[in-house]
Amino acid sequence: MMSTLAVAIDFLAILLGLSVLNYVLTSRRQGRSPPGPPGWPIIGNILDMPASHEWYTFAQWGEKWGDIVSANLLGKHLVILNSSNVADEMLDKKSAIYSDRPVFPVAGEVIGWERILGFHQYGPRWREIRRLFSRTIGAHNSLTPLMDDLERNAREFLRRVASDPATLTQQVHRFTGASTLKMTYEYTVAEENDELLEIVDTAIGQFCLASAPGAYLADVFPIPGWKRTAQAQRKDLDKMCDIPYDFTKAQVVAFRHVYMSLNLEGYIGLEREAVLKDAASSMYAAALRSALCWEVLRWQPVSPLSVPHSLTQDDVHDGYFLPKGTLVIANIWKMLRDPRCYTRPDQFNPDRFLPKAGAEPEYDPRQIGFGFGRRLKGLRLAEMSLFLICAASLAALDISKPVVNGEVIEPSMKYTTGTISHPCEFKCTIKPRSPSAEALLSLS
């Protein structure tokens, strides 16, 4: 028994030695890797990966090792970009080789998020989903018919917030979900406890956590219990994709210009039906992604990290060798707080985007906040929704910090972790700005 164990240990030691030697020789021949935190043998930087709010840690790595930082996760190469210039050079100018998506064994394959556009790998199915997606929200003309519904939902948002300020966070989620369900499926949410809205909120909440870097260590090695959780989340995703589609299909004759009514004409086979469902479900990601509006976008981006890109072939950038299959993550949060682009970046200051005598406006955050590369979709819809809700809120509502027992209560300024980040619950005082605004809200 001991003899067999000793042989096994010797074999593993030889294998490890050969792997290290091969890595050293390959690196010398092909070029050096970007700098980054030193890792351990075999496991690499697994222990260095943060459990939450990864963008803060990645920003600290950038301060120490530069705009291009590398890490190793059990032999899988990970590169973090902390500069908008570097991200533009790599993800935009070389998008032909940087715009693929990696395989996510848990979030993508087991749970099923590979169905949506953002997780899809290149191929005919990806191109068809992208075409369907663009048909509804890809151009200004295609968005124009949606304005009435967006404005109606915005007025409903203002009415609900003014009547119960404590539900502000819930009403933001409701506005996003209700707008997407309306423009995609011609579905109007119920006043309270809407089933489809709850289905969407559940699935999207799970997506935010499941798609974060390192969310599932089962992507690199098995962990007890992960499979049961992933399979339960897959059922919730299936509900989000299937139930709204079935509702629309049953009533398609009555619809006008929404996504489904444009694509449910004629014979729909099973394969085509699956593509339509997945393209429609991708709308939720687009909805979740202006001087005040621009500063809102810059100061706390809704997606602090881009979904990882995957390199389709070897590349050498700025003297660094990046092998095929490298995962590339753009740290959007860090880029939007880069002091090389923004004066006093930690301060909320909309004036930075207004022209001044002898000074140009600061860097347009829309060039960063919506991502990079060929997969940039939904920008116009996100811009339109953001501007509409900000303008309507400022015009109709007076928003201030609450005063309790003579003391002003400051918001926590804490944000949730995950692919989509939003403020944690906080208290505020919200009132109609004027009697005319109050009258208008009562008519919504």
Protein Blocks (a to p, Z undefined) as FASTA:
>chain_A
ZZmmmmmmmmmmmmmmmmmmmmmmmmmmnopcdddddddehjlmmmmpcfbhkllmmmmm
mmmnojbdcddeehiacdddfbfklmmmmmmmmmmmmmcccddfklmmmnopmmpmklpc
cdjklmmmmmmmmmmmmpfklmmmmmmmmmmmmmmmmmmmmmmmmlmmmmmmmmmmmmmm
mmmnopacdfbhpfklmmmmmmmmmmmmmmpghklmmlmoccehklmmmmmmmmmmmmmm
mmmmmmmmmmmmmpckbmklmmmgcjddfklmmmmmmmmmmmmmmmmgcjklmmmmmmmc
fblbacddddfbdcdeehiacdehiacdddfklmmmcfklpghklbccfklmpccehiac
dddfklmmnogcjklghklmmmmmmmmmmmmmmmmpccddddeehiacddekiacedjbd
cddddddddddfbfklmmmmmmZZ
